[in-house]
């Protein structure tokens, strides 16, 4: 049975534990219990004991009050414990208490001299704060629980790069221990600190914030905060159905959050819904948003054929509009950028239909180059990043086979030029037979239809020490290339730019070394270039003295 007067007296004792026993002397709030306890003392000796202790406490001075308060408190708690209705579970049946956070993860042995500069960086606006905090994070110092309240506040730091570092990297690295500090400061409105705090909570994958998210969505009286909540719903498959209702919301932030949430879930229904929106919502904001999230999905496994079908439909509309402009459209070349984002959603989708699309679209851009802006091949090339070099080579071989003789004319056809430049690089990478490579490309480089610099990687190499690469000779060019490249390179030595002369002289020397020309020929050639003018001799003299000896040593090796 509970006795109300004892419970009330316990509250007053607790108050004095906090405020201090010195305030107990003549306390009117204590005096009001005396008459009641004296009356109860007539019925049971224990109440007389409480009454006597209470009276002693009221009459005590500040030196003895602590002792009397301690005695009264202990007696009171003992009596209340015996009056409790709590059912005590036997120890054998009790589950062990497991803390949600390891103590080792929250506390460190860092000295105050290490901690203070970091706290200052988190709470002030002085310069150099980013480096201090970033370094502290890399060294693991920020897992000290003393930093948590400051880190939580710093999500809204006025320096945006620091705010992003804390939200996207530091808080996720800390994990669950910082969650109480974030939830404590969160208010469900659209102010910046609340939007960033909720974003930070969503970045802690172990944190269960579904209750908070549900409250934001149910109240539906914010926009930015609601958008963040919907995006974090992407971590909770059970909320997928809720997201569909917000993908056509009138507010752009809310729509964005819902669509990103669906992209994170990456279910067949979610992908189907986004493809439906692409076909039915033709506004730029919808198109850019959905194409962006579909392009960068980490794993593409659903509705691949439907995605390809959408790209093909859009490609047909785009190309027809470019080749048959309406009266309202200008008749200038149509930019491929209008279609580039759509192409990108095929990245990561490796089905036979995509290869066929790449081959046909590449051929189309070459044949119809007059209608576009000479960047179609570059966009198609971006899709090849998902394929092995041999697969890319095979697709380019298919394209070449589809080209008519008339379309092999390079003049003004930037698409064809880009195509053969890419094709040349695949030949080099795969080390195609040197005679086949020479027959296919020597005329195109001799006629300057393909930039000769694409062969630099062969006769000079990409390594820091190009001459080491020369000696290794990873790919041997046919002997006919020497005359072709010399005819292209030598005229460059007539440039008025001494820097260009020095650069091309360096390339020619490398070319001669690659084809094992005798050193006397190389030395004679350098001297001839130096002596072409007095000014040129002065500028190249330093180059000659430093390099000529090195070339000798290289040839000897």
One Martini backbone bead per residue (centre of mass of N, CA, C, O) as a GRO file, in nm:
protein
  557
    1UNK     BB    1   0.096   0.036   0.023
    2UNK     BB    2   0.045   0.370  -0.041
    3UNK     BB    3   0.179   0.683   0.098
    4UNK     BB    4   0.147   1.004   0.011
    5UNK     BB    5   0.322   1.160   0.223
    6UNK     BB    6   0.587   1.007   0.155
    7UNK     BB    7   0.609   1.087  -0.141
    8UNK     BB    8   0.620   1.392  -0.092
    9UNK     BB    9   0.869   1.389   0.092
   10UNK     BB   10   1.063   1.271  -0.118
   11UNK     BB   11   1.063   1.513  -0.308
   12UNK     BB   12   1.191   1.709  -0.103
   13UNK     BB   13   1.450   1.552  -0.060
   14UNK     BB   14   1.544   1.562  -0.352
   15UNK     BB   15   1.563   1.867  -0.367
   16UNK     BB   16   1.789   1.888  -0.141
   17UNK     BB   17   2.001   1.722  -0.283
   18UNK     BB   18   2.036   1.946  -0.502
   19UNK     BB   19   2.036   2.226  -0.344
   20UNK     BB   20   2.077   2.164  -0.035
   21UNK     BB   21   2.076   2.127   0.316
   22UNK     BB   22   2.082   2.434   0.409
   23UNK     BB   23   1.760   2.473   0.317
   24UNK     BB   24   1.606   2.317   0.561
   25UNK     BB   25   1.590   2.540   0.751
   26UNK     BB   26   1.274   2.632   0.809
   27UNK     BB   27   1.111   2.480   0.601
   28UNK     BB   28   0.783   2.503   0.502
   29UNK     BB   29   0.763   2.235   0.329
   30UNK     BB   30   0.836   2.059   0.584
   31UNK     BB   31   0.640   2.159   0.813
   32UNK     BB   32   0.367   2.044   0.687
   33UNK     BB   33   0.437   1.733   0.784
   34UNK     BB   34   0.437   1.720   1.097
   35UNK     BB   35   0.138   1.680   1.193
   36UNK     BB   36   0.087   1.417   1.035
   37UNK     BB   37   0.321   1.246   1.160
   38UNK     BB   38   0.236   1.273   1.457
   39UNK     BB   39  -0.033   1.123   1.419
   40UNK     BB   40   0.098   0.858   1.300
   41UNK     BB   41   0.283   0.791   1.553
   42UNK     BB   42   0.046   0.665   1.727
   43UNK     BB   43   0.041   0.387   1.539
   44UNK     BB   44   0.365   0.401   1.459
   45UNK     BB   45   0.701   0.407   1.519
   46UNK     BB   46   0.811   0.481   1.234
   47UNK     BB   47   0.674   0.763   1.220
   48UNK     BB   48   0.825   0.880   1.466
   49UNK     BB   49   1.102   0.864   1.333
   50UNK     BB   50   1.041   1.054   1.101
   51UNK     BB   51   0.951   1.298   1.269
   52UNK     BB   52   1.218   1.336   1.421
   53UNK     BB   53   1.403   1.374   1.171
   54UNK     BB   54   1.253   1.616   1.055
   55UNK     BB   55   1.284   1.805   1.297
   56UNK     BB   56   1.595   1.803   1.300
   57UNK     BB   57   1.626   1.925   1.019
   58UNK     BB   58   1.475   2.195   1.068
   59UNK     BB   59   1.676   2.264   1.331
   60UNK     BB   60   1.923   2.280   1.175
   61UNK     BB   61   2.231   2.345   1.064
   62UNK     BB   62   2.473   2.361   0.817
   63UNK     BB   63   2.656   2.136   0.963
   64UNK     BB   64   2.402   1.909   1.028
   65UNK     BB   65   2.206   1.875   0.781
   66UNK     BB   66   2.331   1.642   0.617
   67UNK     BB   67   2.289   1.416   0.826
   68UNK     BB   68   1.976   1.443   0.853
   69UNK     BB   69   1.911   1.402   0.553
   70UNK     BB   70   2.034   1.120   0.527
   71UNK     BB   71   1.860   0.977   0.742
   72UNK     BB   72   1.583   1.042   0.621
   73UNK     BB   73   1.625   0.926   0.339
   74UNK     BB   74   1.687   0.632   0.411
   75UNK     BB   75   1.425   0.574   0.568
   76UNK     BB   76   1.227   0.649   0.341
   77UNK     BB   77   1.326   0.449   0.124
   78UNK     BB   78   1.281   0.191   0.290
   79UNK     BB   79   0.975   0.219   0.323
   80UNK     BB   80   0.897   0.248   0.018
   81UNK     BB   81   1.007  -0.024  -0.071
   82UNK     BB   82   0.800  -0.193   0.104
   83UNK     BB   83   0.547  -0.048  -0.065
   84UNK     BB   84   0.600  -0.182  -0.322
   85UNK     BB   85   0.460  -0.333  -0.640
   86UNK     BB   86   0.702  -0.465  -0.744
   87UNK     BB   87   0.810  -0.720  -0.956
   88UNK     BB   88   1.062  -0.941  -0.885
   89UNK     BB   89   1.291  -1.084  -1.077
   90UNK     BB   90   1.467  -1.336  -1.100
   91UNK     BB   91   1.796  -1.354  -1.183
   92UNK     BB   92   1.784  -1.602  -1.380
   93UNK     BB   93   1.557  -1.440  -1.579
   94UNK     BB   94   1.744  -1.219  -1.655
   95UNK     BB   95   1.852  -0.998  -1.877
   96UNK     BB   96   2.109  -0.868  -2.009
   97UNK     BB   97   2.272  -0.568  -2.019
   98UNK     BB   98   2.294  -0.376  -2.328
   99UNK     BB   99   2.459  -0.145  -2.468
  100UNK     BB  100   2.428   0.060  -2.750
  101UNK     BB  101   2.716   0.160  -2.651
  102UNK     BB  102   3.040   0.163  -2.639
  103UNK     BB  103   3.257   0.293  -2.420
  104UNK     BB  104   3.511   0.290  -2.604
  105UNK     BB  105   3.365   0.475  -2.830
  106UNK     BB  106   3.330   0.743  -2.629
  107UNK     BB  107   3.618   0.720  -2.500
  108UNK     BB  108   3.919   0.895  -2.417
  109UNK     BB  109   4.280   0.994  -2.361
  110UNK     BB  110   4.273   1.279  -2.429
  111UNK     BB  111   4.393   1.576  -2.404
  112UNK     BB  112   4.309   1.900  -2.360
  113UNK     BB  113   4.518   2.010  -2.572
  114UNK     BB  114   4.365   1.842  -2.803
  115UNK     BB  115   4.062   1.933  -2.767
  116UNK     BB  116   4.034   2.248  -2.775
  117UNK     BB  117   4.099   2.318  -3.078
  118UNK     BB  118   3.849   2.159  -3.184
  119UNK     BB  119   3.628   2.310  -3.036
  120UNK     BB  120   3.699   2.584  -3.158
  121UNK     BB  121   3.650   2.495  -3.457
  122UNK     BB  122   3.337   2.420  -3.398
  123UNK     BB  123   3.262   2.731  -3.251
  124UNK     BB  124   3.397   2.904  -3.464
  125UNK     BB  125   3.523   3.152  -3.738
  126UNK     BB  126   3.794   3.075  -3.807
  127UNK     BB  127   4.062   3.004  -3.968
  128UNK     BB  128   4.146   2.663  -4.045
  129UNK     BB  129   3.919   2.457  -3.949
  130UNK     BB  130   3.900   2.232  -4.155
  131UNK     BB  131   4.181   2.100  -4.112
  132UNK     BB  132   4.147   2.034  -3.815
  133UNK     BB  133   3.895   1.848  -3.844
  134UNK     BB  134   3.996   1.655  -4.062
  135UNK     BB  135   4.240   1.552  -3.902
  136UNK     BB  136   4.082   1.450  -3.656
  137UNK     BB  137   3.921   1.239  -3.814
  138UNK     BB  138   4.161   1.072  -3.927
  139UNK     BB  139   4.269   1.020  -3.614
  140UNK     BB  140   3.998   0.965  -3.425
  141UNK     BB  141   3.915   1.203  -3.218
  142UNK     BB  142   3.587   1.237  -3.266
  143UNK     BB  143   3.509   0.982  -3.066
  144UNK     BB  144   3.485   1.180  -2.853
  145UNK     BB  145   3.221   1.267  -2.645
  146UNK     BB  146   3.297   1.576  -2.608
  147UNK     BB  147   3.212   1.652  -2.920
  148UNK     BB  148   2.910   1.594  -2.990
  149UNK     BB  149   2.757   1.868  -2.937
  150UNK     BB  150   2.934   2.026  -3.149
  151UNK     BB  151   2.882   1.857  -3.400
  152UNK     BB  152   2.577   1.888  -3.409
  153UNK     BB  153   2.583   2.202  -3.450
  154UNK     BB  154   2.785   2.196  -3.711
  155UNK     BB  155   2.582   2.127  -3.943
  156UNK     BB  156   2.535   2.468  -3.953
  157UNK     BB  157   2.771   2.575  -4.074
  158UNK     BB  158   2.865   2.850  -4.267
  159UNK     BB  159   3.066   2.648  -4.379
  160UNK     BB  160   2.978   2.431  -4.617
  161UNK     BB  161   3.217   2.227  -4.628
  162UNK     BB  162   3.204   2.159  -4.325
  163UNK     BB  163   2.915   2.065  -4.313
  164UNK     BB  164   2.951   1.830  -4.518
  165UNK     BB  165   3.167   1.676  -4.363
  166UNK     BB  166   2.992   1.618  -4.113
  167UNK     BB  167   2.741   1.484  -4.247
  168UNK     BB  168   2.898   1.271  -4.459
  169UNK     BB  169   3.147   1.167  -4.249
  170UNK     BB  170   3.164   1.209  -3.941
  171UNK     BB  171   2.888   1.106  -3.837
  172UNK     BB  172   2.897   0.822  -3.971
  173UNK     BB  173   3.164   0.739  -3.816
  174UNK     BB  174   3.033   0.746  -3.532
  175UNK     BB  175   2.722   0.706  -3.510
  176UNK     BB  176   2.516   0.621  -3.252
  177UNK     BB  177   2.634   0.811  -3.020
  178UNK     BB  178   2.509   1.089  -3.169
  179UNK     BB  179   2.198   1.071  -3.183
  180UNK     BB  180   2.093   1.219  -2.921
  181UNK     BB  181   2.208   1.501  -3.010
  182UNK     BB  182   2.033   1.528  -3.268
  183UNK     BB  183   1.742   1.480  -3.157
  184UNK     BB  184   1.745   1.715  -2.948
  185UNK     BB  185   1.772   1.953  -3.187
  186UNK     BB  186   1.517   1.861  -3.326
  187UNK     BB  187   1.294   2.039  -3.543
  188UNK     BB  188   0.982   2.041  -3.725
  189UNK     BB  189   1.130   2.234  -3.955
  190UNK     BB  190   1.273   2.444  -4.230
  191UNK     BB  191   1.526   2.488  -4.107
  192UNK     BB  192   1.851   2.431  -4.164
  193UNK     BB  193   1.932   2.264  -3.908
  194UNK     BB  194   1.703   2.049  -3.944
  195UNK     BB  195   1.769   1.946  -4.224
  196UNK     BB  196   2.065   1.862  -4.152
  197UNK     BB  197   2.002   1.677  -3.914
  198UNK     BB  198   1.830   1.472  -4.073
  199UNK     BB  199   2.046   1.401  -4.276
  200UNK     BB  200   2.248   1.289  -4.069
  201UNK     BB  201   2.065   1.064  -3.962
  202UNK     BB  202   2.037   0.921  -4.243
  203UNK     BB  203   2.359   0.852  -4.253
  204UNK     BB  204   2.286   0.656  -4.015
  205UNK     BB  205   2.224   0.333  -4.071
  206UNK     BB  206   2.170   0.228  -3.763
  207UNK     BB  207   1.950   0.428  -3.736
  208UNK     BB  208   1.620   0.465  -3.593
  209UNK     BB  209   1.407   0.715  -3.768
  210UNK     BB  210   1.108   0.644  -3.841
  211UNK     BB  211   0.938   0.806  -3.641
  212UNK     BB  212   1.027   1.084  -3.740
  213UNK     BB  213   0.950   1.054  -4.036
  214UNK     BB  214   0.649   1.000  -3.995
  215UNK     BB  215   0.589   1.274  -3.867
  216UNK     BB  216   0.667   1.449  -4.107
  217UNK     BB  217   0.469   1.318  -4.313
  218UNK     BB  218   0.198   1.350  -4.157
  219UNK     BB  219   0.205   1.661  -4.125
  220UNK     BB  220   0.278   1.810  -4.396
  221UNK     BB  221   0.430   2.128  -4.324
  222UNK     BB  222   0.669   2.079  -4.521
  223UNK     BB  223   0.950   2.059  -4.758
  224UNK     BB  224   1.249   2.008  -4.701
  225UNK     BB  225   1.206   1.801  -4.472
  226UNK     BB  226   1.028   1.612  -4.638
  227UNK     BB  227   1.232   1.546  -4.858
  228UNK     BB  228   1.437   1.410  -4.668
  229UNK     BB  229   1.250   1.193  -4.550
  230UNK     BB  230   1.188   1.052  -4.823
  231UNK     BB  231   1.479   0.975  -4.890
  232UNK     BB  232   1.518   0.798  -4.626
  233UNK     BB  233   1.300   0.586  -4.705
  234UNK     BB  234   1.513   0.423  -4.878
  235UNK     BB  235   1.578   0.243  -4.601
  236UNK     BB  236   1.248   0.160  -4.614
  237UNK     BB  237   1.056  -0.069  -4.768
  238UNK     BB  238   0.778  -0.019  -4.604
  239UNK     BB  239   0.761   0.292  -4.759
  240UNK     BB  240   0.711   0.281  -5.068
  241UNK     BB  241   0.407   0.362  -5.107
  242UNK     BB  242   0.437   0.652  -5.003
  243UNK     BB  243   0.621   0.770  -5.232
  244UNK     BB  244   0.427   0.777  -5.478
  245UNK     BB  245   0.247   1.024  -5.367
  246UNK     BB  246   0.514   1.240  -5.409
  247UNK     BB  247   0.611   1.248  -5.724
  248UNK     BB  248   0.366   1.489  -5.783
  249UNK     BB  249   0.435   1.716  -5.628
  250UNK     BB  250   0.441   2.065  -5.627
  251UNK     BB  251   0.713   2.029  -5.487
  252UNK     BB  252   1.040   1.984  -5.571
  253UNK     BB  253   1.165   1.871  -5.306
  254UNK     BB  254   0.961   1.646  -5.264
  255UNK     BB  255   0.997   1.499  -5.529
  256UNK     BB  256   1.298   1.443  -5.500
  257UNK     BB  257   1.282   1.269  -5.246
  258UNK     BB  258   1.097   1.046  -5.360
  259UNK     BB  259   1.274   0.960  -5.604
  260UNK     BB  260   1.531   0.893  -5.440
  261UNK     BB  261   1.398   0.678  -5.267
  262UNK     BB  262   1.325   0.486  -5.501
  263UNK     BB  263   1.614   0.450  -5.605
  264UNK     BB  264   1.721   0.316  -5.344
  265UNK     BB  265   1.531   0.069  -5.360
  266UNK     BB  266   1.528  -0.065  -5.647
  267UNK     BB  267   1.260  -0.161  -5.775
  268UNK     BB  268   1.059  -0.255  -6.021
  269UNK     BB  269   0.832  -0.051  -5.952
  270UNK     BB  270   1.013   0.202  -5.929
  271UNK     BB  271   1.124   0.197  -6.220
  272UNK     BB  272   0.853   0.200  -6.365
  273UNK     BB  273   0.760   0.473  -6.250
  274UNK     BB  274   0.994   0.646  -6.368
  275UNK     BB  275   0.942   0.578  -6.667
  276UNK     BB  276   0.659   0.694  -6.669
  277UNK     BB  277   0.743   0.986  -6.602
  278UNK     BB  278   0.922   1.028  -6.854
  279UNK     BB  279   0.673   0.995  -7.057
  280UNK     BB  280   0.464   1.215  -6.901
  281UNK     BB  281   0.704   1.414  -6.792
  282UNK     BB  282   0.844   1.678  -6.994
  283UNK     BB  283   0.983   1.834  -6.799
  284UNK     BB  284   1.292   1.934  -6.703
  285UNK     BB  285   1.283   1.862  -6.401
  286UNK     BB  286   1.203   1.568  -6.434
  287UNK     BB  287   1.415   1.467  -6.634
  288UNK     BB  288   1.676   1.537  -6.478
  289UNK     BB  289   1.614   1.384  -6.219
  290UNK     BB  290   1.559   1.093  -6.327
  291UNK     BB  291   1.810   1.056  -6.501
  292UNK     BB  292   2.010   1.091  -6.271
  293UNK     BB  293   1.922   0.847  -6.087
  294UNK     BB  294   1.944   0.626  -6.309
  295UNK     BB  295   2.243   0.657  -6.386
  296UNK     BB  296   2.350   0.624  -6.056
  297UNK     BB  297   2.293   0.344  -6.012
  298UNK     BB  298   2.468   0.091  -5.859
  299UNK     BB  299   2.226  -0.111  -5.962
  300UNK     BB  300   2.125  -0.283  -6.262
  301UNK     BB  301   1.818  -0.516  -6.271
  302UNK     BB  302   1.564  -0.356  -6.388
  303UNK     BB  303   1.406  -0.304  -6.676
  304UNK     BB  304   1.612  -0.298  -6.926
  305UNK     BB  305   1.441  -0.305  -7.183
  306UNK     BB  306   1.268  -0.054  -7.112
  307UNK     BB  307   1.500   0.145  -7.103
  308UNK     BB  308   1.593   0.107  -7.394
  309UNK     BB  309   1.324   0.184  -7.524
  310UNK     BB  310   1.325   0.476  -7.425
  311UNK     BB  311   1.587   0.563  -7.567
  312UNK     BB  312   1.494   0.498  -7.854
  313UNK     BB  313   1.255   0.688  -7.862
  314UNK     BB  314   1.417   0.947  -7.801
  315UNK     BB  315   1.611   0.923  -8.040
  316UNK     BB  316   1.400   0.940  -8.265
  317UNK     BB  317   1.287   1.216  -8.185
  318UNK     BB  318   1.549   1.376  -8.201
  319UNK     BB  319   1.641   1.313  -8.496
  320UNK     BB  320   1.382   1.404  -8.640
  321UNK     BB  321   1.390   1.697  -8.532
  322UNK     BB  322   1.670   1.765  -8.662
  323UNK     BB  323   1.596   1.679  -8.973
  324UNK     BB  324   1.275   1.795  -8.919
  325UNK     BB  325   1.206   2.091  -8.882
  326UNK     BB  326   1.014   2.319  -8.774
  327UNK     BB  327   0.916   2.640  -8.797
  328UNK     BB  328   1.002   2.697  -8.490
  329UNK     BB  329   1.265   2.587  -8.573
  330UNK     BB  330   1.580   2.591  -8.612
  331UNK     BB  331   1.832   2.512  -8.876
  332UNK     BB  332   2.039   2.443  -8.698
  333UNK     BB  333   2.234   2.271  -8.524
  334UNK     BB  334   2.185   2.009  -8.309
  335UNK     BB  335   2.229   1.936  -7.988
  336UNK     BB  336   2.331   1.657  -7.803
  337UNK     BB  337   2.260   1.755  -7.513
  338UNK     BB  338   1.952   1.690  -7.540
  339UNK     BB  339   2.044   1.359  -7.522
  340UNK     BB  340   2.274   1.279  -7.320
  341UNK     BB  341   2.117   1.200  -7.055
  342UNK     BB  342   1.971   0.959  -7.181
  343UNK     BB  343   2.212   0.783  -7.254
  344UNK     BB  344   2.330   0.744  -6.959
  345UNK     BB  345   2.117   0.521  -6.852
  346UNK     BB  346   2.288   0.278  -6.995
  347UNK     BB  347   2.474   0.260  -6.782
  348UNK     BB  348   2.535  -0.075  -6.680
  349UNK     BB  349   2.385  -0.198  -6.938
  350UNK     BB  350   2.432  -0.549  -7.035
  351UNK     BB  351   2.287  -0.587  -7.335
  352UNK     BB  352   2.254  -0.654  -7.661
  353UNK     BB  353   2.087  -0.395  -7.734
  354UNK     BB  354   2.306  -0.187  -7.664
  355UNK     BB  355   2.511  -0.257  -7.879
  356UNK     BB  356   2.324  -0.200  -8.117
  357UNK     BB  357   2.274   0.094  -8.048
  358UNK     BB  358   2.566   0.195  -8.068
  359UNK     BB  359   2.615   0.118  -8.361
  360UNK     BB  360   2.373   0.271  -8.493
  361UNK     BB  361   2.424   0.556  -8.371
  362UNK     BB  362   2.709   0.596  -8.475
  363UNK     BB  363   2.640   0.571  -8.773
  364UNK     BB  364   2.431   0.798  -8.780
  365UNK     BB  365   2.623   1.037  -8.700
  366UNK     BB  366   2.811   1.009  -8.941
  367UNK     BB  367   2.606   1.032  -9.181
  368UNK     BB  368   2.447   1.292  -9.013
  369UNK     BB  369   2.649   1.536  -8.937
  370UNK     BB  370   2.498   1.800  -9.048
  371UNK     BB  371   2.273   1.797  -8.799
  372UNK     BB  372   2.504   1.835  -8.600
  373UNK     BB  373   2.789   1.891  -8.342
  374UNK     BB  374   3.025   1.676  -8.322
  375UNK     BB  375   2.927   1.480  -8.036
  376UNK     BB  376   2.803   1.192  -8.066
  377UNK     BB  377   3.053   1.004  -8.032
  378UNK     BB  378   3.127   1.091  -7.745
  379UNK     BB  379   2.865   0.987  -7.617
  380UNK     BB  380   2.888   0.693  -7.711
  381UNK     BB  381   3.165   0.639  -7.576
  382UNK     BB  382   3.065   0.648  -7.278
  383UNK     BB  383   2.933   0.355  -7.292
  384UNK     BB  384   3.215   0.190  -7.319
  385UNK     BB  385   3.310   0.176  -7.015
  386UNK     BB  386   3.149  -0.109  -6.963
  387UNK     BB  387   3.365  -0.231  -7.157
  388UNK     BB  388   3.571  -0.410  -7.315
  389UNK     BB  389   3.802  -0.353  -7.552
  390UNK     BB  390   3.712  -0.581  -7.748
  391UNK     BB  391   3.415  -0.497  -7.762
  392UNK     BB  392   3.468  -0.217  -7.878
  393UNK     BB  393   3.616  -0.306  -8.130
  394UNK     BB  394   3.381  -0.472  -8.249
  395UNK     BB  395   3.181  -0.236  -8.274
  396UNK     BB  396   3.360  -0.060  -8.461
  397UNK     BB  397   3.375  -0.269  -8.686
  398UNK     BB  398   3.074  -0.263  -8.750
  399UNK     BB  399   3.059   0.030  -8.830
  400UNK     BB  400   3.261   0.024  -9.064
  401UNK     BB  401   3.097  -0.187  -9.233
  402UNK     BB  402   2.847   0.027  -9.272
  403UNK     BB  403   3.018   0.202  -9.437
  404UNK     BB  404   3.045   0.393  -9.696
  405UNK     BB  405   3.250   0.537  -9.914
  406UNK     BB  406   3.135   0.825  -9.885
  407UNK     BB  407   3.160   0.830  -9.559
  408UNK     BB  408   3.491   0.822  -9.566
  409UNK     BB  409   3.483   1.115  -9.582
  410UNK     BB  410   3.632   1.376  -9.390
  411UNK     BB  411   3.521   1.627  -9.478
  412UNK     BB  412   3.367   1.795  -9.213
  413UNK     BB  413   3.369   1.513  -9.042
  414UNK     BB  414   3.389   1.491  -8.710
  415UNK     BB  415   3.269   1.211  -8.650
  416UNK     BB  416   3.472   1.042  -8.816
  417UNK     BB  417   3.724   1.138  -8.681
  418UNK     BB  418   3.650   1.039  -8.394
  419UNK     BB  419   3.611   0.746  -8.463
  420UNK     BB  420   3.909   0.687  -8.564
  421UNK     BB  421   4.049   0.772  -8.310
  422UNK     BB  422   3.926   0.554  -8.130
  423UNK     BB  423   4.006   0.312  -8.304
  424UNK     BB  424   4.310   0.348  -8.282
  425UNK     BB  425   4.330   0.306  -7.972
  426UNK     BB  426   4.228   0.010  -7.979
  427UNK     BB  427   4.460  -0.100  -8.146
  428UNK     BB  428   4.683  -0.033  -7.944
  429UNK     BB  429   4.576  -0.172  -7.690
  430UNK     BB  430   4.551  -0.464  -7.854
  431UNK     BB  431   4.783  -0.510  -8.051
  432UNK     BB  432   4.760  -0.497  -8.343
  433UNK     BB  433   4.870  -0.569  -8.620
  434UNK     BB  434   5.100  -0.364  -8.769
  435UNK     BB  435   5.002  -0.385  -9.070
  436UNK     BB  436   4.705  -0.332  -9.023
  437UNK     BB  437   4.743  -0.059  -8.886
  438UNK     BB  438   4.888   0.082  -9.119
  439UNK     BB  439   4.677   0.047  -9.348
  440UNK     BB  440   4.441   0.200  -9.193
  441UNK     BB  441   4.615   0.488  -9.082
  442UNK     BB  442   4.841   0.635  -9.247
  443UNK     BB  443   4.671   0.820  -9.437
  444UNK     BB  444   4.517   0.977  -9.213
  445UNK     BB  445   4.775   1.103  -9.091
  446UNK     BB  446   4.909   1.223  -9.345
  447UNK     BB  447   4.624   1.399  -9.394
  448UNK     BB  448   4.522   1.502  -9.107
  449UNK     BB  449   4.261   1.332  -8.995
  450UNK     BB  450   4.458   1.246  -8.770
  451UNK     BB  451   4.615   1.288  -8.489
  452UNK     BB  452   4.950   1.217  -8.426
  453UNK     BB  453   4.949   1.214  -8.104
  454UNK     BB  454   4.835   0.915  -8.074
  455UNK     BB  455   5.147   0.800  -8.108
  456UNK     BB  456   5.313   0.885  -7.860
  457UNK     BB  457   5.266   0.629  -7.678
  458UNK     BB  458   5.472   0.464  -7.849
  459UNK     BB  459   5.747   0.658  -7.899
  460UNK     BB  460   5.728   0.777  -7.576
  461UNK     BB  461   5.510   0.751  -7.374
  462UNK     BB  462   5.356   0.780  -7.034
  463UNK     BB  463   5.588   0.787  -6.868
  464UNK     BB  464   5.803   0.969  -6.689
  465UNK     BB  465   6.016   0.780  -6.837
  466UNK     BB  466   6.024   0.755  -7.168
  467UNK     BB  467   6.290   0.594  -7.225
  468UNK     BB  468   6.210   0.334  -7.088
  469UNK     BB  469   5.983   0.276  -7.290
  470UNK     BB  470   6.150   0.266  -7.546
  471UNK     BB  471   6.317   0.016  -7.467
  472UNK     BB  472   6.065  -0.173  -7.441
  473UNK     BB  473   5.864  -0.169  -7.669
  474UNK     BB  474   5.539  -0.262  -7.652
  475UNK     BB  475   5.496  -0.142  -7.954
  476UNK     BB  476   5.536  -0.222  -8.293
  477UNK     BB  477   5.595  -0.044  -8.555
  478UNK     BB  478   5.594   0.004  -8.866
  479UNK     BB  479   5.837   0.126  -9.075
  480UNK     BB  480   5.650   0.327  -9.239
  481UNK     BB  481   5.602   0.540  -9.004
  482UNK     BB  482   5.853   0.716  -9.021
  483UNK     BB  483   5.787   0.880  -9.277
  484UNK     BB  484   5.509   0.979  -9.195
  485UNK     BB  485   5.592   1.133  -8.930
  486UNK     BB  486   5.813   1.315  -9.050
  487UNK     BB  487   5.619   1.469  -9.246
  488UNK     BB  488   5.457   1.587  -8.999
  489UNK     BB  489   5.688   1.705  -8.802
  490UNK     BB  490   5.896   1.889  -8.955
  491UNK     BB  491   5.715   2.147  -9.016
  492UNK     BB  492   5.700   2.234  -8.708
  493UNK     BB  493   5.999   2.368  -8.705
  494UNK     BB  494   5.884   2.651  -8.848
  495UNK     BB  495   5.804   2.779  -8.609
  496UNK     BB  496   5.790   3.078  -8.411
  497UNK     BB  497   5.786   2.883  -8.175
  498UNK     BB  498   6.024   2.768  -7.960
  499UNK     BB  499   5.857   2.571  -7.798
  500UNK     BB  500   5.760   2.400  -8.039
  501UNK     BB  501   6.035   2.326  -8.145
  502UNK     BB  502   6.130   2.175  -7.893
  503UNK     BB  503   5.901   1.968  -7.883
  504UNK     BB  504   5.940   1.842  -8.176
  505UNK     BB  505   6.231   1.765  -8.140
  506UNK     BB  506   6.179   1.563  -7.917
  507UNK     BB  507   5.997   1.376  -8.090
  508UNK     BB  508   6.198   1.311  -8.317
  509UNK     BB  509   6.412   1.183  -8.144
  510UNK     BB  510   6.227   0.960  -8.037
  511UNK     BB  511   6.166   0.838  -8.316
  512UNK     BB  512   6.458   0.764  -8.394
  513UNK     BB  513   6.504   0.577  -8.155
  514UNK     BB  514   6.274   0.376  -8.211
  515UNK     BB  515   6.418   0.323  -8.516
  516UNK     BB  516   6.732   0.298  -8.475
  517UNK     BB  517   6.898   0.541  -8.514
  518UNK     BB  518   7.178   0.684  -8.541
  519UNK     BB  519   7.344   0.916  -8.356
  520UNK     BB  520   7.461   1.087  -8.583
  521UNK     BB  521   7.186   1.162  -8.701
  522UNK     BB  522   7.072   1.303  -8.451
  523UNK     BB  523   7.298   1.516  -8.418
  524UNK     BB  524   7.268   1.642  -8.698
  525UNK     BB  525   6.975   1.730  -8.669
  526UNK     BB  526   7.004   1.919  -8.427
  527UNK     BB  527   7.210   2.110  -8.557
  528UNK     BB  528   7.031   2.202  -8.790
  529UNK     BB  529   6.813   2.336  -8.610
  530UNK     BB  530   6.998   2.535  -8.458
  531UNK     BB  531   7.118   2.673  -8.735
  532UNK     BB  532   6.860   2.820  -8.858
  533UNK     BB  533   6.916   3.022  -8.607
  534UNK     BB  534   7.046   3.216  -8.366
  535UNK     BB  535   6.810   3.221  -8.166
  536UNK     BB  536   6.759   2.917  -8.168
  537UNK     BB  537   7.036   2.829  -8.065
  538UNK     BB  538   7.014   2.964  -7.783
  539UNK     BB  539   6.761   2.806  -7.686
  540UNK     BB  540   6.864   2.499  -7.765
  541UNK     BB  541   7.135   2.461  -7.617
  542UNK     BB  542   7.035   2.354  -7.348
  543UNK     BB  543   6.892   2.109  -7.459
  544UNK     BB  544   7.138   1.973  -7.590
  545UNK     BB  545   7.336   1.941  -7.352
  546UNK     BB  546   7.141   1.773  -7.169
  547UNK     BB  547   7.036   1.544  -7.390
  548UNK     BB  548   7.264   1.419  -7.564
  549UNK     BB  549   7.396   1.243  -7.344
  550UNK     BB  550   7.143   1.080  -7.277
  551UNK     BB  551   7.108   0.951  -7.554
  552UNK     BB  552   7.371   0.801  -7.559
  553UNK     BB  553   7.314   0.624  -7.313
  554UNK     BB  554   7.055   0.496  -7.419
  555UNK     BB  555   7.186   0.356  -7.668
  556UNK     BB  556   7.393   0.182  -7.514
  557UNK     BB  557   7.163   0.023  -7.351
   0.00000   0.00000   0.00000
